[in-house]
């Protein structure tokens, strides 16, 4: 493909080579995505035109973001899919119809993403050009980012043009367009009829902006330095062109600029509604070069559209929106019709406000929280009733917060009194998002004081749930308990929290068991809190039941938050059972869901796994990442560090880490870290500290009545007291539990004690059992420690065979395990939100790394 030589592409040789390479790779089934970033007028749209004209062998689909549709969920995605839907399979069509508002239901973002990925893959070779990507609605932007990361094995090329600024597309490869060099800028100006002095001034004002160099001469010159930005100068050029047109043509352009759909039928119908002579007005409008009207209404540049709209008088814009509302079908497109009516409204109107609120409900049901916020904010502004205006304002603030617009949410609440409970709940969430300090609960607890009964109890639990969800529970537990003491608690979970704080586990455990045994499953309203409370019971069956509910609910409801929490708990439970392969699979799947919804993966499951496997570099890397965070993630880091360094025999480091993990008193983590503190303290000669930690551990575990709890407590007691009977009890109890890592450690500690007592033969039995367990699980640090102890008894431990999975990434390991279990590429693709072709590409890498060439051989390895 040869680079174009049109004047508007001067100085863009590198960009053209990059785009040409993408097209060539796309034809070979190696697709990808690229975001062209640059200020207005830098040539992004021109480069998209170049791709369009050069895409020989491709089907081309064009999408344009709209400033006026940034709040309508999946508006841009609908543009992308509409030309391709005829080839979509039925089950995919259902997911897309829900997303596009053509069927009732709440869109499952993950299903929608897979539907579009499949749709694009089967429509290829395909080039998708997305202009004005900075104006994509949030839902579409997230889906485009999802797609862009999954095209490596597809004949699909995605190219975006966007202005600089934070975006959901930031995770995709990008190319920044800079101003032209002085030589290229002068070459671009050679065709302009201006004198030398004007030319020099134009070069100075344009600052290498190609569109400015082309448009400013048409405006008759230049502006004074620093009076206006380059985009403003260009907009002025477009406005001057529009101002020279007849009145009907100007009004037609205003209607076109007010309609984000670009549908010619709507434009002509609205023009007729306004009494415009469409034939002559259309000719004049197109003759200006500002707009083209064919199968789609397209402005020559995004700035031309905004310039025309802003140049129109308020009455002209109002007339345009009223006409568009009149010709938009309220049955098939009710939200856009209401939106046009709202844009035309000038005063309070309760009926219109109610319609906007209904549109907000529809948008929220489709996952469009940004759209819901926009509708609600406008509804509040148009509300006559003070109480309706207040409730709609709070609802708008909550929706803005859900959409990530934290500052906008806070601004909406500035007019509310400090003791408004509805606003306080939102203020609490805002405080958690904005600040590392634990001031969020103060707002939520203030709302609880103004409530009564079940609502007050729920608000108190909400405060703790928020703290856990944002990873900052330290200190919040005390505040929640103080508040709960004054309430008619009437809730087993709340009563259990108070008892845990005031009387300890002996009093609280029976209530905790009742929480999880209750038929009403009230704990499901606070799932993050439930996982922590389950941990206080040292009961793998309770933890598994909570995890199963999270997984089932997350999958059925299409809730990424609940599903990711469930997968993280699957991984945590698998680590504590020594099933590291299952943990790897759950971590890989959680990362896939997080990637699909554009969020960072949860760190703590990976941290736990690395610590138990004895992977020092991985723990340090995760710790470095976590050090920039506060609260529970840091506590997880300290616990993981204590486990790792106890395994490595570096007891001073383990002691410091265990102390730090226990200090905040966080639910679950303070208890699970106590065995590490006991072992490290004993090895460092801190006998008093070890005794206090043992007392705390026994107080927490003895009421639980599980073999895991009894075994861990007995092992710690044996370390502190030197009682062989406690060692024997620890091994017996842990043998009856699923906690194989703790069983291995009980054998190891007993064997070390026996060797130090001079009983080498007895020690070998325990140390051999420990080493075999650790080696089988892959607990490298503890296996190394057991091997050294065996060597000290005169026996050499057998070296472990190299695990073929060690050369694979977590995602590859998960794919290998699924395929080895009989899953097809299509089934694996659905689990990991990939295309079957991408799964096949991963399989080829897996075969190469482990030296095999078939699925049957893979089954033998896993």
Buried (B, 14 or more C-beta within 10 A) or exposed (E): BEBBEEBBBBBBEEBBEBBBEBBEBBBEBBBBBBBBBBBBBBBBBBBBBBBBEBBEEBBBBBBBBBBBBBBBBBBBBBBBBEEBBEEBEEEBBBBBBBBBBEEEBBBBBBBBBBBBBBBBBBBBBBBBBBBBBBBBBBBBBBBBBBBBBBBBBBBBBBBBBBBEEEBBBEBBEBBEBEBBEEEBBBBBBEEBEBEEEBBBBBBEBBBBBBBBBBBBBEBEEBBEEEEBBBBBBBBBBBBBBBEEBEEBBBBBBBBBBBBBBBBBEBBBBBBEBBEBBBEEBBEBBBEBEBBEBEEEBBBBBBBBBBBBBEBBEEEBBBBBBBBBBBBBEEEEBBBBBBBBBBBBBEEEBBEBBBBBBBBBBBBBBBBBBBBBBBBBBBBBBBBEEEEBBBBBBBBBBBBBBBBEBBEBBBEBBEEBEEEBBBBBBBBBBBBBBEEEEBEBBBBBBBBBBBBEEEEBBBBBBBBBBBBBBBBBBBBBBEBBBEBBEEBEBEBBBBBBBBBBBEEBBEBBBBBBBEBBEEEEBBBEEBBBBBBBBBBBBBBBEBBBBBBEBBBEBBBEEBBBBBBBBBBBBBBBBBBBBBBBBBBBBBBBBBBBBBBBBBEEBBBBBBBBBBBBBBBBEBBBBBBEBBEEBBBBBBBBBBBBBBBBBBBBBBBEBBBBBBBBBBEBBBBBBBBBBBBBBBBBBBBBEBEEBBBBBBEBBBBBBBBBEBBBBBBBBBBBBBBBEEBBEBBBBBBBBBBEBBBBBBBBBBBBBBBBBBBEEEBBEBBBBBBBBBBBBBBEBBBBBBBBBBBEBBEBBEBEBEEBEEEBBEBBBBBBBBBBBBBBEEBEBEBBBBBBBBBBBBBBBBBEEBBEBBEBEEBEEBEEBB
